[in-house]
């Protein structure tokens, strides 16, 4: 009997993991900061593969980004004149920025849990539900859609790229988020549009003729070095 339940659990876990990574389509993410300046990103997804291109007010040194959510391989692709792409381990990079305060005001999470209400509306053909959260420093309202996308996995990265606010903490896909920071008095917002569509696998190919650098290896080799903060901050540039 124990063997039966163990097999059932494994089958359920595999099915759940597969279901989490079957979305194919485009997410357009518009973040508006407290100065009313918009940062817009186009996010193309095909299962575990993610392509991100910031269209407006993004990180200026990069043309686009490639990510494999399964392996956590994350590539920053330079502008065409530089012809370089750099490989990182996404989790290591996020944790390094978070633990060493490399980006002012950045945190990979804010421990917010948004509670669903009974208020719904229809937008862009989707029924979305309102959820709210508040703690000592933050108050937020989000609208979520029951559409399985990897957006929640991408939030720490989008936030690092200056493309997201403090909203988080929901397994459903956030389509709108308004946040008030009690301490800074800043108000920010995010709008996400979702379009299911075929995405070619070539979208996620790394450009040919570019020099490849593996920063993941360098971060391991120089772990504990006093100048690692400067090196990561300079090369990553987020």
C-alpha positions in Angstrom: 0.0 0.0 0.0 2.8 2.4 0.9 4.4 1.7 -2.5 1.1 2.5 -4.2 0.8 5.9 -2.5 4.4 6.7 -3.2 3.9 5.9 -6.9 0.7 8.0 -6.9 2.5 10.9 -5.3 5.4 10.8 -7.8 2.9 10.6 -10.7 1.0 13.6 -9.3 4.2 15.6 -8.8 5.4 15.0 -12.3 2.0 15.9 -13.8 1.8 19.1 -11.7 5.3 20.1 -12.7 4.5 19.5 -16.4 1.3 21.5 -16.1 3.2 24.4 -14.7 5.4 24.7 -17.8 3.1 24.2 -20.7 2.2 27.8 -21.5 3.1 29.0 -24.9 2.6 32.6 -25.9 3.5 36.2 -25.1 3.3 38.3 -21.9 3.6 42.1 -22.3 4.6 43.6 -19.0 4.3 47.3 -18.4 5.7 48.7 -15.1 5.1 52.3 -14.1 7.2 53.7 -11.4 6.5 56.5 -9.0 7.7 59.1 -11.5 5.1 57.8 -14.1 7.9 56.4 -16.2 7.0 53.1 -18.0 9.3 50.2 -18.4 7.9 47.8 -21.0 9.0 44.2 -21.6 7.9 41.6 -24.1 8.2 38.1 -22.7 7.9 35.1 -25.0 7.4 31.7 -23.4 7.5 28.1 -24.8 7.3 25.7 -21.9 10.5 26.2 -19.8 12.1 28.5 -22.4 11.8 32.3 -21.9 12.8 35.2 -24.1 12.7 38.7 -22.6 13.2 42.0 -24.6 12.7 45.3 -22.9 11.1 47.6 -25.4 11.1 50.9 -23.4 13.4 52.2 -20.6 15.1 48.9 -20.0 18.6 47.9 -19.1 20.5 49.8 -21.8 23.5 47.5 -22.2 21.4 44.5 -23.3 19.4 43.6 -26.4 17.5 40.7 -24.8 17.6 37.9 -22.3 17.2 34.1 -22.6 16.2 31.9 -19.7 15.7 28.1 -19.3 13.5 27.7 -16.2 14.3 24.1 -15.8 18.1 24.4 -15.8 18.1 28.0 -14.5 20.6 29.0 -17.3 20.2 32.7 -17.8 21.8 34.6 -20.7 22.3 38.3 -21.1 22.7 39.2 -24.8 24.5 42.4 -25.5 23.6 45.0 -28.1 24.8 44.0 -31.7 27.8 46.2 -31.6 29.4 44.3 -28.6 28.5 40.7 -29.8 28.8 39.1 -26.4 26.4 36.9 -24.4 27.1 36.0 -20.7 25.7 32.9 -18.9 24.6 33.0 -15.3 22.8 30.7 -13.0 19.6 32.7 -12.4 19.2 31.6 -8.7 22.8 32.4 -7.9 22.6 35.8 -9.6 19.3 36.8 -7.9 20.5 35.6 -4.5 23.8 37.5 -4.9 22.0 40.8 -5.7 19.6 40.2 -2.8 22.2 39.2 -0.2 24.8 41.8 -1.1 22.5 44.8 -1.6 23.9 45.4 -5.1 20.8 47.2 -6.3 19.3 49.9 -4.2 15.8 48.9 -2.9 15.9 45.5 -4.5 14.6 42.4 -2.7 13.8 39.1 -4.4 10.7 38.8 -2.3 8.6 40.8 0.2 6.8 38.0 2.0 3.4 39.3 0.9 0.5 36.9 0.7 -2.4 38.2 -1.4 -5.8 37.0 -0.3 -8.5 36.5 -3.0 -11.7 38.4 -2.6 -15.1 37.7 -4.3 -14.8 40.6 -6.6 -14.2 39.8 -10.3 -14.3 41.5 -13.7 -13.6 40.6 -17.3 -10.7 42.1 -19.1 -9.2 41.1 -22.5 -11.5 38.0 -22.5 -10.2 36.8 -19.1 -12.1 36.7 -15.8 -9.8 38.2 -13.2 -10.2 38.2 -9.4 -9.1 40.9 -7.0 -6.7 40.1 -4.2 -5.2 42.3 -1.5 -2.3 42.3 0.9 -0.9 44.7 3.5 1.9 44.7 6.0 3.7 47.4 8.0 5.4 48.9 4.9 3.3 47.9 1.9 -0.3 47.8 0.7 -1.2 46.2 -2.6 -4.1 45.3 -4.8 -3.7 42.8 -7.6 -6.0 41.2 -10.2 -5.2 37.6 -11.1 -6.3 35.3 -13.9 -6.6 31.5 -13.7 -4.2 31.1 -16.5 -1.1 28.9 -16.0 2.0 31.0 -17.0 5.5 31.1 -15.4 5.1 34.7 -14.5 5.4 34.1 -10.7 8.8 32.4 -11.4 9.9 35.4 -13.4 9.0 38.2 -10.9 12.3 38.3 -9.0 14.1 38.7 -12.4 11.7 41.2 -13.8 12.1 43.2 -10.5 15.9 43.1 -10.8 15.5 44.4 -14.4 13.4 47.3 -13.1 10.3 45.9 -14.7 8.2 45.0 -11.7 7.1 46.3 -8.3 6.6 44.5 -4.9 3.5 42.5 -6.0 3.9 38.7 -5.5 2.6 35.8 -3.5 0.0 34.3 -5.7 0.1 31.1 -7.8 -2.2 32.5 -10.4 -1.0 35.0 -13.0 -1.1 38.7 -12.0 -2.6 40.9 -14.7 -2.7 44.1 -12.7 -0.8 45.2 -9.6 -0.9 48.5 -7.7 1.4 49.0 -4.7 1.7 51.7 -2.1 4.9 51.9 0.0 4.1 53.4 3.4 7.7 54.3 4.0 8.7 55.9 0.7 5.2 57.1 -0.2 5.8 55.7 -3.6 3.0 54.3 -5.8 3.7 51.9 -8.6 1.7 49.8 -11.0 2.1 46.8 -13.3 -0.1 45.8 -16.3 0.3 42.4 -17.9 -1.4 41.3 -21.1 -1.5 37.6 -22.0 -1.6 36.2 -25.5 -1.6 32.5 -26.2 0.1 32.0 -29.6 2.7 29.7 -31.2 6.3 30.7 -30.5 9.1 29.3 -32.7 11.9 27.4 -30.9 14.4 29.6 -32.8 13.3 32.5 -30.7 15.4 31.1 -27.9 18.5 30.5 -29.9 21.6 32.3 -28.8 23.1 34.5 -31.6 25.8 33.1 -33.8 29.1 34.8 -34.0 29.0 36.2 -30.5 31.6 35.7 -27.8 30.3 33.4 -25.0 31.2 34.1 -21.4 30.3 31.9 -18.4 29.9 34.1 -15.4 28.5 31.2 -13.3 32.0 29.6 -13.3 33.6 32.9 -12.4 31.3 33.5 -9.4 32.1 30.0 -8.1 35.9 30.5 -8.6 35.9 33.9 -6.9 33.5 33.0 -4.1 34.4 34.9 -1.0 36.7 37.4 -2.9 36.4 41.0 -1.7 36.0 42.3 -5.2 33.3 39.9 -6.3 30.5 42.5 -5.5 32.2 45.0 -7.8 32.8 42.4 -10.6 29.2 41.1 -10.6 27.7 44.6 -10.3 29.8 45.9 -13.2 29.3 43.0 -15.5 25.7 42.3 -14.8 24.8 46.0 -14.6 21.2 45.6 -13.2 
